[in-house]
Every structure is written in C-alpha cells, then in structure tokens.
Amino acid sequence: MASPNPLFLREEELDRGLELLYFVGHQLNLDAQALRAQGAIDEIDHHTLFLIERQPGITLAELSAVLGVSKQTLSRHLKRLAESGLIDQETTTQDRRKRPLRLTDKAAALLAEIKALQKRRLRLAFKSAGATAVEGFQRVLLDLLGEPRRDLLRRLTAGMRTR
C-alpha cells in the first residue's frame, strides 16, 4: 500500500480531487440515466424520491432546503410525481398546509433498481479501499457539505430515526 501523500493540499491535488468528484458524480448519474428514463423521471425527481425514501414524511419546505431548489420548482416536480403515481402527499390534522410526502410502491421499486446499480459500484470501491478509507471518505464528504447543509442533514437524519 502506498504511503499517504504529505503534499495533499497542493493545487494539483485539490484540482485532482475536484476532477474526481466531477467524474464520480457524472458516473453515478450515468448509471441511473437509463432507469430514470424508463420511469419517466429526471435528475431532480430522482433526488426528490431518494430523499423522500430516506426521510418518509418529509415536507416540501424541508425538501426545498435540502435540495437547494425553490419551493415553486419543487412543487411542479411533486405534482408530476404524484400524477405519475410515484408519491403520496398526505395532509395532517394539525396543519393542513404541511403535506408529508411518502413514496408509493411503484416509486420504491424504481428507486431500488437505480440504487442497486449505484450500490454495486460503491460496494466495490468501498471493499477495495477498506473501512478506514471509507470512514475518511465519509468525513471528507460531510465536511464538503458545509455547516448549514451538514446541520440540516444531521437534523433530518435524527428525525428519520424517530419516525
């Protein structure tokens, strides 16, 4: 195993890190592209469904904050997803304006296929890198999120455990 590069903060290394992030994101997107097309969903729809699956009962406002998409834009996507039978929008008795979102079985099946492809790639990479590297990788990704989004993700994840 090669020893870690002590010059990991040099411009070339940072450029290489950005390049790798770009190409990995692009590859994961390509992995999902054909299945998204079959399900007639786009990338925002995919991200929306993924987050609804991870956070059942998430609201439009919470989704908007996590995705960084305006409520108006996200509303259009949610309307189309509901019309396609991919999500259910419930109303609560406490506040009728809040409409917790849930996946339908149809969406869960589509998402399972997409995630299976992406997890296969991730599993091979994790296995190759080892547990210590995976822990470091996840720490780097959390730090890349930045404070506001990282805190939001932690709050939502904590909420997920209690739902």
Residue, then its C-alpha position, 0 to 999 in steps of 0.5 A: m500500500a502506498s504511503p499517504n501523500p504529505l503534499f495533499l493540499r497542493e493545487e494539483e491535488l485539490d484540482r485532482g480531487l475536484e476532477l474526481l468528484y466531477f467524474v464520480g458524480h457524472q458516473l453515478n448519474l450515468d448509471a441511473q440515466a437509463l432507469r430514470a428514463q424508463g420511469a419517466i423521471d429526471e435528475i431532480d425527481h430522482h433526488t426528490l424520491f431518494l430523499i423522500e425514501r430516506q426521510p418518509g414524511i418529509t415536507l416540501a419546505e424541508l425538501s426545498a432546503v435540502l435540495g437547494v431548489s425553490k419551493q415553486t420548482l419543487s412543487r411542479h416536480l411533486k405534482r408530476l410525481a404524484e400524477s405519475g403515481l410515484i408519491d403520496q402527499e398526505t395532509t395532517t390534522q394539525d396543519r393542513r398546509k404541511r403535506p408529508l410526502r411518502l413514496t408509493d410502491k411503484a416509486a420504491a421499486l424504481l428507486a431500488e433498481i437505480k440504487a442497486l446499480q449505484k450500490r454495486r459500484l460503491r460496494l466495490a470501491f468501498k471493499s477495495a479501499g477498506a473501512t478506514a478509507v471509507e470512514g475518511f471518505q465519509r468525513v471528507l464528504l460531510d465536511l464538503l457539505g458545509e455547516p448549514r447543509r451538514d446541520l440540516l442533514r444531521r437534523l433530518t437524519a435524527g428525525m428519520r430515526t424517530r419516525 
